[in-house]
Amino acid sequence: MPDRTARRIIASGLLALVSYAAAVSPAAAYDHEGEQGRFGIRLLEIPENRLDDPRSHAFIVDHVNPGTTFTRRLEVFSTSSEPRHVTVYPAAARVGNGGVTFAPGRAGNELTSWITLDRTEVDVPPHGHVPVTATVAVPPTASKGERYAVIWAEISSASPGPSGNIALVNRVGVRTYLDVGPGGDPPTSFRIGEVTAGRTDDGRPRLVAEVGNTGERAVDLEGEVRLSEGPSALSAGPFRSAGATTLPPGGHGQVAVLLGDDLPAGPWKFRFIVRSGRVSRTTTGTITFPAAGERAVAKGDPSVPVLAACAAAAIAAAILLVMNLRRFRRRPLDGEAA
């Protein structure tokens, strides 16, 4: 029983508040707000070749050759009126169809063994900030592939928690997506599948897109929906997903976007855009929102690839017709020499 209680206290005390953030400048910050104010960690620099990549404003995202060493500057900050002692360390992360999962405690992996911090403990003054530099040294023998980790900033309570003799821990972190291999950055690609409409338990309409990662790197997918040609020629949006759907290469998941509470059922024309960093995909169609507890499949409009394929088929048919006409004209008539 004591072991079970301890596990429950620890689980409730660990706040892994690492969610995807929109691109901002300076780089996105991850923070935890408590009774004594906020503390957090954020990136201070972005590689020049990734300035147009929103993911690089939020996470450490890179592709390097084996044997490469590089650095990233981060900052630990606090809005508390009291000084705070913060521990900083890398730990293992994993990307699967369920999203990003983080190893318990300080458990490491191959990538964390390559990461060195210039300081592992910082004393942040009231309303202050302290820089931290992470150095990533990839060994020359590193194999090809993408690896994942997180750099945590952690605060432990100075006294035991109210439910027992275990101090509570709060931590926030910045993810690391590092791909290793020769040549350029592996392709990032994904597809949008079926789009369905439904309602939440409280009746709020939403659109859900099935998505699949068809590239060679993990993706953090965010959705945006615009509605047009609704009842009485209404338009609405844009509506954006509350968070990101993280998928590994070959993974499948869903991107859901909640819409306005007072939207008529439809029918509506919709434009559903899904983005991950610099890559975006769009699907369009017509939808009518069903009653609560029901779902409806969108009627999709012809996509750009479909239209391109039809155009290519039409051009091929025209070329074949011209060739046959020329061949017919060149065929000698009966009685003429070949």
Salt bridges, closest charged atoms under 4 A:
ASP31 OD2 - ARG38 NH2 3.01
GLU45 OE1 - ARG73 NE 3.91
ASP52 OD1 - ARG278 NH1 2.93
ASP53 OD2 - ARG50 NH1 3.89
ASP62 OD1 - ARG50 NE 3.81
ASP62 OD2 - ARG72 NH2 2.44
GLU75 OE1 - ARG42 NH2 2.74
GLU75 OE2 - HIS129 ND1 3.11
GLU110 OE1 - ARG147 NE 2.75
GLU121 OE1 - HIS85 NE2 3.21
ASP123 OD1 - HIS85 ND1 2.69
GLU146 OE2 - ARG217 NH2 2.95
ASP179 OD2 - HIS63 ND1 2.76
ASP185 OD2 - ARG50 NH2 2.43
ASP185 OD1 - ARG217 NH1 3.17
GLU194 OE1 - ARG295 NH2 3.59
ASP220 OD2 - ARG55 NH2 2.83
ASP220 OD1 - ARG175 NH1 3.21
GLU224 OE2 - ARG226 NE 3.26
GLU224 OE1 - ARG240 NE 3.32
GLU224 OE1 - ARG275 NH1 3.45
ASP261 OD1 - ARG204 NE 3.43
ASP301 OD1 - LYS269 NZ 3.98
